[in-house]
Amino acid sequence: MPPATSVAPRPIRAAADDMVEACLRLSVSTLELGHLPDDGDFTPVRVLASRGARSGERIDHVLSQCHRAMAGAREIVLEQTIDVTVDSLRTRARLLLSLAERVSEVASASYVATATTVESTAPAVVHVVDALLAGRDATTLAARCGLVLADQHTVVAFTAARRPADLSAARGTVPGLERALVAELGAPLLARLSPRQCTLLLPGSPHIDEVRSHLDRVSGIADVDITATAVPAQTGDVAHAADQAHELLVLARHLGHAPDLYRLADLALEYQLTRPGPARDRLLELLGPLEAAPELLETLEVHIDNDLNRQRTARKLHLHPNTVDYRMKRVAQLTGCDPVRASGRWQLRSALVVREFVRGTGQAAGGPDRDA
């Protein structure tokens, strides 16, 4: 089995084009030789069939690609044939038919061999992932199943949920998610998938846009919404990176962020604000006087989200603009922070972030973080 790399399988369309090119070369060679090429000349077909097996394509789809490729190659070759006899055409047709049979045999054998290898090493790969996430050296385990670990990994923590239109949506792993990941990223898949948390290890240092594209395609294949966070790390620090990635994921989920891929840079302010400690407790206390007046809390949150545009806030809450002004004055009186002033708005916005996170995770003031 080849080393674990960050290179994703080529798209199916590109793979089909590669198969056509391979079959075209074999067809030209066969007609020039007057017999089937040597076994080594079929290597491109073996590689493409093996790639299909690693990416989770069904064998009938791979063989269908071969048949279409041979048909296309045969048509191209015969179109270039001029000034030949009927017997010569028959000979060429027989040669190309024999070639098509040989291509199918080679592709089938390569696919089955690769699929068998992937299946037999899957349990060992799980142990490799477990070792990495536990902070242990997984080099020896990886070598036993034919993997060469990259020096760096990008740790992706994520949740996947059926789209709202599907009333059966529920938290947890989604049927078909693993197949979608394998179809996009290939095998072996360095991942731990469970109802509580999903962790994916991408070898190397793929650009954040590349990671986002992978997840977008997985989302489309599995028909799910994915919320994810990504943290790069040296392979020896994967365990720490996974902890941080899942902390960020909890933060994104409980702050109501839309399904997307987030980095620490995207959530740095919220991450720091929500760390347990006296500063977080003080921010929670700041909004205490407003708990008895939920209309003030709601207006404050909407008004800050609207950049203090009283007209937009009034329209959204179906209020008169003067009512918005009055409520903001009451907020200032009760909390001691005036939302109209930059310093007051900063403290109140921070307090709202902390309040939303703590309420979402069910934490008590000063309590430890946990995934609710």
DAHU-V450058 format. One record per helix or strand. SS is the DSSP state (a for helix, b for strand). FROM is the first residue (numbers start at 1). TO is the last residue. If there is no record, write none. Layout:
ss: {SS | SS}
from: {FROM | FROM}
to: {TO | TO}
This chain:
ss: {a | a | a | a | a | b | a | b | b | a | b | a | b | a | a | a | a | a | a | a}
from: {12 | 39 | 59 | 86 | 139 | 152 | 177 | 191 | 198 | 208 | 224 | 235 | 261 | 264 | 278 | 288 | 294 | 310 | 321 | 342}
to: {33 | 54 | 79 | 133 | 144 | 162 | 185 | 192 | 203 | 222 | 234 | 254 | 262 | 273 | 286 | 290 | 305 | 317 | 335 | 361}
